[in-house]
Amino acid sequence: MKHRSSAHRQLPPAETLDGVPGANTLRVVRDPGALPDWFALRVLLLNATFEPLTALPARRAVVLMTCGKADTVHEDPQAPVVHSAERSVQLPSVIRLRTFVRVPYHARVPMTRAALMHRDGNRCAYCGAKAETIDHVVPRSRGGEHSWENCVACCASCNHKKADRLLSELGWTLRASLVPPKGRHWRLLATLPELHPTWLPYLGEGAA
């Protein structure tokens, strides 16, 4: 009995893209106003459903486009024009896969500095000033865990004043509840301390 093929596919491992024709012949034509070091730039990759998947290195994003696997969603007019053997591409800021790929589901978002700052809006959980550090609400020296439920974004001043004391000892309160963020896009936010403005509509809560 024949097995019906799936309508979905798995995205090939990133390493295999280097073997695609044209992948190793990319060069850049720089203009005076072009951004330097384009290889270091990142491009937001969306699934066919417009769900954010990852932030690709710019070179790999161009490979996906030149191979017909992805289309431009947002161009970056300040970015350089990249040339391959097949075509010239204005380096985009957001691209979208033409074919849907399944993504493994992970229930809990890993807590990173970037993710915590996004969750707390880059504001101190105690005073609302611009956050510069991370603080453990219950200090580690007093049994506090390094977790979503016990870590907050914090300004340097509050971090210094609080030291290893409890909030009850200072009479302080938190500006928001400490809960783990939920949603696939948070796994991406956990790796991105800085976001391109054109990415924000696709990254949902926490990206603003």
N, C-alpha and C positions, 0 to 999 in steps of 0.2 A: 504494500500500500504506500502510495506516495505521501510524503509529508508536505503540508502546505508551508511555504516559506513565510517567515514573519514579515510584517509590514514595517518593522523597525530594524535598526541595525546598531551595532556597537561602534563607537568612534575608534578608529585605529589608534594604537599606542602612539604617543607623540614622536617616538624615535623613528617610526617608519616613514614619517613625512619627509625626512631628509632624502629619501630615495626617489622622490617624485621628480620627473623631468622638470628642469627649470629651477628646482629648489636651491641648487648650489650655484646658480648663475646670477643671483640677485645683486644689483648694485644700486647705488643711490646717487641721484643728481641733486646737489645741494644748491639752494638759493641763499642769498645773504640773510633772509628772514626765516629760513627753515630751522626747525629745532635740531640741535646737535645730538650726536650719538643715538640715532634712530633705533639701533638694535636694542637699546635699553628701554625703549618705550613699550607700553602695554596696550593691548586692544581687548575690549570686552567681547567675549564670545557668547552668543545667545543660541539656545536650542531653536529648532524649527518653530516651536511654540512661543518663542520670545522669552523663555525662562533663562535667566543668567546661568552660565555654566562655569566659566573661569575667565581669568585675565591672561591672555596669551602674550608671549613675546611678539613684538611687531613682525619679525621675520617669519614666524610660523603662521601668523594671520595672513600674510601675503601669500604664503604657499597654499593655504586653504583656498584662497580666492583665485589664484592662477590655475589651480587644479579643478575649479568649478565646484568645489564642495561648500563654498560659503559666498554670501553676497553682502555688499556694504549696506549698513543701515544708517550710519552717520559718518560723514566725511569730516576730516579735521583740516580745515583750510590752511592752518599754520604748519602742518606736517609736510615732510618732503615727498616728492614723487619717486616711487621705487620702480625700477625696470627689471624685468626678467626676459628670458629668451622669447616668450610668447606675447607679453603685453606690458603696458605701463600702468601703474596703480597709484592713485593718490592715497597715501596711508590713511586708513580710516580710524575712527575711535571706537566704533561698534560694528561688529559683523554678525551675521546670522547663518547657521547651518541650513542647507537646503533639505536635509533629511533628518528626521527626528532620531535622537539617540537616547537610549535608556540610561538613567543615572541611578546608581545604588543609593538607597535611602539610609541616612544616618540620623538617628533620633536626636542625639544631643550635639549641639554646636560646641566645638572646642573653644575654650576660653583663651584668647590671646589678647595682647595689649591693644591691637587694632580693633578687635571686636568689642572689647570693653569700652574703649573710647567712643565707638559708634553707638553702643547701647546707651551710654550716658550723655550723648550729644556733645562730647568734648568739653563738658562743664563739670566743675567740682560738685560732688554729691553733697557737700556740706554747706558751701557758701554761694555756689553758682558762678564763680569766676572761671576763667579759662583753665582747663585741666592740663597738668604737665606730668603728673605721676599717677601711680596706682597705689591705693591704700587698702589694707586689710581692716575691715570694720572691727572685728575682734582680732587683735594682733596675733601674729603667729607665735609670739613668745607666751601667749596666754591661751593657746590651743586653737586659735582660729585657722580655718582651712583656706587653701588657695582655690576658691571656687566662685562661680557666678553669684552665689548667695552671700558671699562674704567679701567681695572685692568691689571697689568703686573707683571711678576716675576722681582725681583729687588735685587741687592746686598745691604748689610747693609750700605756701604759707600754712595752710590747714594741716598738711602732712607733718610739718615741723611742730606745730602746736599740739597736735594730737599725740604724736610719738607712740608710746605703747599703752596708752590709756583707753578705756572703754568710753563709749558715747555717754553712758549714764554718769560717768565720773566728771564729764565736761559739761553736761547739760545740753549736748548737741542732739540734733535730729537729722535724719536723712531726707533729702528732697524728693526721693522716689523709692518705690519698692525694688528690691533686688531680686530679679527673676531672670532665669536663662532665656535668651531670645529664641524664637522658634521660626522655622522657615528655611527652605533650601538656600535662599540667597544669603543667609547669615554665614554659611560656611565659606562663601566667597568674601564677604566683608571681613571675616576673621583674618584674611591674608592681605588685606589692602588698607594701609594706613592713610593713603591719599586716593581720591577718586576724581576721574575726569568729569566735568560738568554734564556731558552728554550721557554718562552712565546712570545718573540718578533716577530717571524714570523707571529703570529696569531693576533697580536694587531695593526698592520698597522702603519699608520702615527701617530706620537706622542709618540710611545713606544721606539723609538731609543734613 
